[in-house]
Amino acid sequence: MKDKKTALITAAGRGIGGAIATEVAGDGYQVFLMSASGGAEKLAAELGGVGLTGSVTETKDLAKLVDQAMTATGRIDAVINN
């Protein structure tokens, strides 16, 4: 995973966020997705990424998303706060 660019995308379980995640993954990024609904986990599995259930209003959830990306890839190249 460390050779791919990494993108963090919030509210990425469906709709616009899901479409953004699909597009970004198609552009070759390793995607780390978060959504409050839990849909990010399913979509991430389809895209070969990592999905978390959480809220952008919770610092601990955002920290977990960043920590997982940094541990897995050692980099964050894009952040899309949908």
C-alpha positions as CSV (number, residue, x, y, z in Angstrom):
1,M,0.0,0.0,0.0
2,K,2.9,2.4,0.6
3,D,3.5,3.0,-3.1
4,K,0.0,4.4,-3.8
5,K,-1.1,8.0,-3.0
6,T,-3.5,8.1,-0.1
7,A,-6.8,9.9,0.2
8,L,-9.0,10.5,3.3
9,I,-12.7,11.0,2.5
10,T,-15.4,11.8,5.0
11,A,-19.1,11.2,4.6
12,A,-18.2,8.6,2.0
13,G,-20.7,5.9,2.6
14,R,-23.0,6.8,-0.3
15,G,-24.2,9.6,-2.5
16,I,-21.7,12.3,-3.4
17,G,-19.1,11.1,-1.0
18,G,-19.4,7.5,-2.3
19,A,-19.1,8.8,-5.9
20,I,-16.0,10.9,-4.9
21,A,-14.5,7.8,-3.3
22,T,-15.1,5.7,-6.3
23,E,-13.6,8.3,-8.6
24,V,-10.5,8.8,-6.4
25,A,-9.9,5.1,-6.0
26,G,-10.2,4.8,-9.8
27,D,-7.5,7.4,-10.2
28,G,-5.2,5.0,-8.3
29,Y,-5.4,6.3,-4.7
30,Q,-5.6,4.1,-1.7
31,V,-8.8,5.4,0.0
32,F,-9.6,5.7,3.7
33,L,-13.3,6.4,4.1
34,M,-15.4,7.4,7.0
35,S,-19.2,7.8,7.4
36,A,-21.6,8.0,10.3
37,S,-23.9,5.5,8.7
38,G,-21.4,2.7,8.4
39,G,-21.7,2.6,4.6
40,A,-18.0,3.6,4.2
41,E,-16.9,0.1,5.4
42,K,-18.8,-1.6,2.7
43,L,-17.7,0.8,-0.1
44,A,-14.1,0.6,1.1
45,A,-14.2,-3.1,0.9
46,E,-15.4,-2.9,-2.7
47,L,-12.7,-0.4,-3.6
48,G,-9.8,-2.1,-1.8
49,G,-9.6,0.6,0.8
50,V,-10.3,1.0,4.5
51,G,-13.6,2.2,5.9
52,L,-14.6,3.4,9.4
53,T,-17.8,4.3,11.0
54,G,-17.5,7.7,12.7
55,S,-18.3,11.4,12.6
56,V,-16.3,14.4,11.6
57,T,-17.7,16.1,14.7
58,E,-15.7,13.7,16.9
59,T,-12.0,14.3,17.2
60,K,-11.3,10.7,18.2
61,D,-13.0,9.4,15.0
62,L,-10.9,11.7,12.8
63,A,-7.7,10.8,14.7
64,K,-8.5,7.1,14.1
65,L,-8.9,7.7,10.4
66,V,-5.6,9.6,10.2
67,D,-3.8,7.0,12.3
68,Q,-5.0,4.1,10.2
69,A,-3.9,5.8,7.0
70,M,-0.5,6.8,8.4
71,T,0.1,3.3,9.8
72,A,-0.8,1.6,6.6
73,T,0.7,3.9,4.1
74,G,3.0,6.4,5.9
75,R,1.4,9.3,3.9
76,I,-1.7,11.4,3.3
77,D,-1.8,13.0,-0.1
78,A,-5.4,14.3,-0.2
79,V,-8.2,15.0,2.2
80,I,-11.8,15.4,1.0
81,N,-14.1,16.6,3.7
82,N,-17.5,16.0,2.1
